[in-house]
């Protein structure tokens, strides 16, 4: 009986270490929240991505080498109305926030992976005005950046940021017209 109780206790305690540390395309890695998403695109090249990112607003310092493109996103405004969120249902930090991060885009045959690290924000979080860039991890994570905060794991927080980062980083080439 004691062995059974000990076995159950070990199983239950090991489940506590298996915390979910992802939400959408966000995950926690080395106590930092990062955004990472893989896109499929036929005949994608580093040169196409470099040209595309250089033409985007809020994207600076675009540098490309043989296998990847690196750039900074600075003061990105989240257009919550574009993603059909109401003002009432959108948190003030999403409405007033400006988001900054370092992006690396790795390219392989038929796909590319966008990874944004060092995500920082400024804005009004309701109980505090963030006037200088501060790490998103400090607000979206708990326990020193080891688990996601339940408040941020909602569609109107990280879900909306996910949509905005995807919208900003997804390659949109020339669309063919039937006309």
Protein Blocks (a to p, Z undefined) as FASTA:
>chain_A
ZZmmmmmmmmmmmmmmmccfbehjbcceehiacdddddddehiafklmmmmmmmpghiah
iacdfkbccdddehiacdfklnopafklpcfklmmpccdddddddddehiacdddehiac
eddehjaccfbdcdfklmmpgehhiaccfklmcfklmmmmmmmmmmmmpccdddddfZZ
